[in-house]
Amino acid sequence: MSAFDEHREELDHYETMMGPHRGRLAVTLDLLTSALVLVGQHGVYCHSTRDPEIPVMDIRLITQEIRAAKELIQSVMEGLRKERDQPRA
């Protein structure tokens, strides 16, 4: 099943509110946030043997990459908003 089929309701909702591109980016951010929560839950149980206070390296790397992806998507959404709000000459 494709992401478009699996998340049709959310896509319809956000695309209606924000337009197709920004709506899809918003759903993507929600999916990444959900992935961060799942990874965080997994990290509670998988700790480093060297330092039991921190999650294992793969969990930290996954979390870091998802956060970076979210940051990039948010910057695109902000850029689209600024373009939309700029007065046209």
Secondary structure, 3 states (H helix, E strand, C coil): CCHHHHCHHHHHHHHHHHCHHHHHHHHHHHHHHHHHHHHHHHHHHCECCCCCCCECHHHHHHHHHHHHHHHHHHHHHHHHHHHHHCCCC
